Amino acid sequence: MKRIGSACRFFAVIMTALCLITALPGSGMAAKEPVKVAFIYVGPVGDAGWSYAHDQGRKHLEKNLPGVKTAFVESVPEGADAERILTQFARDGYKVIFATSFGYMDAVINVAKKFPDVRFEHCSGFKTAPNASTYFGRIYESRYLSGIVAGKMTKSNLIGYVAAHPIPEVIRGINAFARGVRSVNSRAKVRVVWTNTWYNPASEKEAAKALLDAGCDVIAQHQDTPGPMQAAEERGKYGISYNSPMMQFAPKAVLTGPVWNWGPYYVKRVKAVMDGTWKTGRYWGPMADGIVDLAPFNKAVPADVVKLVTAKKRDIVRGKLHPFAGPVSDNSGKVVVPAGKTLSDEEMLGFNWFVEGVEGTLPRK
């Protein structure tokens, strides 16, 4: 009986050792495969803008959620290339794929049909499927606040806006910015120039120069590089950046700017996949969630302006202020939203007109 007891104890020690070895990194006996998560970006991660902000979110995910392995492909054109890369990621065993540009929408839906066990997340789109969700943040709230800064800082009362593509997302941002400007300076105008590109440093900067030549003394942007901010700095004018804090590229020009914080959302959604609670849907997160915010203020912004914007931000977070609460008129002077009413989410998602104070035209379809 003693021999049997000794044998049992010996067997238990061996099994415990094997379990410990299995858990050791590099043992060649991995206990559990990591969850593979992929990202595709429309621009390079070094753009200091849109793709950079998403990649910061990817890094946040890896750092804060153990058991996750990520990969990305940058500078993916919106079209057939996107569908090809999405398909390859799905075939390679990636269980969650984040497609981070509006123009990837149809590619996401097409590929999602072929891989029902993969979870797809599409940024800024509106089409969903049982395994494909959409996500975005209410960046128009930050746009409105940055417009207050621009409206207070302009001396010429002409503010330039370098805009990418005439889609509802961009139009909504221009309108929110103009509403912020006009809330503190009813004489100021916002002049829009379209580049028809998300990422083209040269054309973005040239567009800003054209606006500066026209008399604009503050330049805002919906673009992915610091080019417009650098143009403003070279002329001794001010700028409102976008996507990430851009002061390092134009320290005297950049007053502040709307910024993204994607990391917490990425952690939440991947964790949901891991624990089996993921559901499709449409997420449009407010400033209260922390997904959108303002970059730090430049020292050139007066203390009273900082105080005003801080108070307005608090009102937005608490639901006391909405950038598109009526009355809202279009840029022909027609009242579109009467007093006492507020634009609905559906109406904001379909923006195809400019508010009062915006100078510019929308290309005809």
PESUL-V43458 format. One record per residue. RES is the residue in three letters. SS is DSSP state (helix for helix, strand for strand, loop for the rest). Layout:
res=(RES:RES)
ss=(SS:SS)
This chain:
res=(MET:LYS:ARG:ILE:GLY:SER:ALA:CYS:ARG:PHE:PHE:ALA:VAL:ILE:MET:THR:ALA:LEU:CYS:LEU:ILE:THR:ALA:LEU:PRO:GLY:SER:GLY:MET:ALA:ALA:LYS:GLU:PRO:VAL:LYS:VAL:ALA:PHE:ILE:TYR:VAL:GLY:PRO:VAL:GLY:ASP:ALA:GLY:TRP:SER:TYR:ALA:HIS:ASP:GLN:GLY:ARG:LYS:HIS:LEU:GLU:LYS:ASN:LEU:PRO:GLY:VAL:LYS:THR:ALA:PHE:VAL:GLU:SER:VAL:PRO:GLU:GLY:ALA:ASP:ALA:GLU:ARG:ILE:LEU:THR:GLN:PHE:ALA:ARG:ASP:GLY:TYR:LYS:VAL:ILE:PHE:ALA:THR:SER:PHE:GLY:TYR:MET:ASP:ALA:VAL:ILE:ASN:VAL:ALA:LYS:LYS:PHE:PRO:ASP:VAL:ARG:PHE:GLU:HIS:CYS:SER:GLY:PHE:LYS:THR:ALA:PRO:ASN:ALA:SER:THR:TYR:PHE:GLY:ARG:ILE:TYR:GLU:SER:ARG:TYR:LEU:SER:GLY:ILE:VAL:ALA:GLY:LYS:MET:THR:LYS:SER:ASN:LEU:ILE:GLY:TYR:VAL:ALA:ALA:HIS:PRO:ILE:PRO:GLU:VAL:ILE:ARG:GLY:ILE:ASN:ALA:PHE:ALA:ARG:GLY:VAL:ARG:SER:VAL:ASN:SER:ARG:ALA:LYS:VAL:ARG:VAL:VAL:TRP:THR:ASN:THR:TRP:TYR:ASN:PRO:ALA:SER:GLU:LYS:GLU:ALA:ALA:LYS:ALA:LEU:LEU:ASP:ALA:GLY:CYS:ASP:VAL:ILE:ALA:GLN:HIS:GLN:ASP:THR:PRO:GLY:PRO:MET:GLN:ALA:ALA:GLU:GLU:ARG:GLY:LYS:TYR:GLY:ILE:SER:TYR:ASN:SER:PRO:MET:MET:GLN:PHE:ALA:PRO:LYS:ALA:VAL:LEU:THR:GLY:PRO:VAL:TRP:ASN:TRP:GLY:PRO:TYR:TYR:VAL:LYS:ARG:VAL:LYS:ALA:VAL:MET:ASP:GLY:THR:TRP:LYS:THR:GLY:ARG:TYR:TRP:GLY:PRO:MET:ALA:ASP:GLY:ILE:VAL:ASP:LEU:ALA:PRO:PHE:ASN:LYS:ALA:VAL:PRO:ALA:ASP:VAL:VAL:LYS:LEU:VAL:THR:ALA:LYS:LYS:ARG:ASP:ILE:VAL:ARG:GLY:LYS:LEU:HIS:PRO:PHE:ALA:GLY:PRO:VAL:SER:ASP:ASN:SER:GLY:LYS:VAL:VAL:VAL:PRO:ALA:GLY:LYS:THR:LEU:SER:ASP:GLU:GLU:MET:LEU:GLY:PHE:ASN:TRP:PHE:VAL:GLU:GLY:VAL:GLU:GLY:THR:LEU:PRO:ARG:LYS)
ss=(loop:helix:helix:helix:helix:helix:helix:helix:helix:helix:helix:helix:helix:helix:helix:helix:helix:helix:helix:helix:helix:helix:helix:loop:loop:loop:loop:loop:loop:loop:loop:loop:loop:loop:strand:strand:strand:strand:strand:strand:loop:loop:loop:loop:loop:loop:loop:loop:loop:helix:helix:helix:helix:helix:helix:helix:helix:helix:helix:helix:helix:helix:helix:helix:loop:loop:loop:strand:strand:strand:strand:strand:strand:loop:loop:loop:loop:loop:loop:helix:helix:helix:helix:helix:helix:helix:helix:helix:helix:helix:helix:loop:loop:loop:loop:strand:strand:strand:strand:loop:loop:helix:helix:helix:helix:helix:helix:helix:helix:helix:helix:helix:helix:helix:loop:loop:loop:loop:strand:strand:strand:strand:strand:loop:loop:loop:loop:loop:strand:loop:loop:strand:strand:strand:strand:strand:strand:loop:helix:helix:helix:helix:helix:helix:helix:helix:helix:helix:helix:helix:helix:helix:helix:loop:loop:loop:loop:strand:strand:strand:strand:strand:strand:loop:loop:loop:loop:helix:helix:helix:helix:helix:helix:helix:helix:helix:helix:helix:helix:helix:helix:helix:helix:helix:loop:loop:loop:loop:strand:strand:strand:strand:strand:strand:loop:loop:loop:loop:loop:loop:helix:helix:helix:helix:helix:helix:helix:helix:helix:helix:helix:helix:helix:loop:loop:loop:loop:strand:strand:strand:strand:strand:loop:loop:loop:loop:helix:helix:helix:helix:helix:helix:helix:helix:loop:loop:loop:strand:strand:strand:strand:strand:strand:loop:loop:loop:loop:loop:loop:loop:loop:loop:loop:strand:strand:strand:strand:strand:strand:strand:loop:loop:helix:helix:helix:helix:helix:helix:helix:helix:helix:helix:helix:helix:loop:loop:loop:loop:loop:loop:loop:strand:strand:strand:strand:loop:helix:helix:helix:loop:loop:strand:strand:strand:loop:loop:loop:loop:loop:loop:loop:loop:helix:helix:helix:helix:helix:helix:helix:helix:helix:helix:helix:helix:helix:helix:helix:loop:loop:loop:loop:loop:loop:loop:strand:loop:loop:strand:strand:strand:loop:loop:loop:loop:strand:strand:strand:loop:loop:loop:loop:strand:loop:loop:helix:helix:helix:helix:helix:loop:loop:loop:loop:loop:strand:loop:loop:strand:strand:loop:loop:loop:loop:loop:loop)
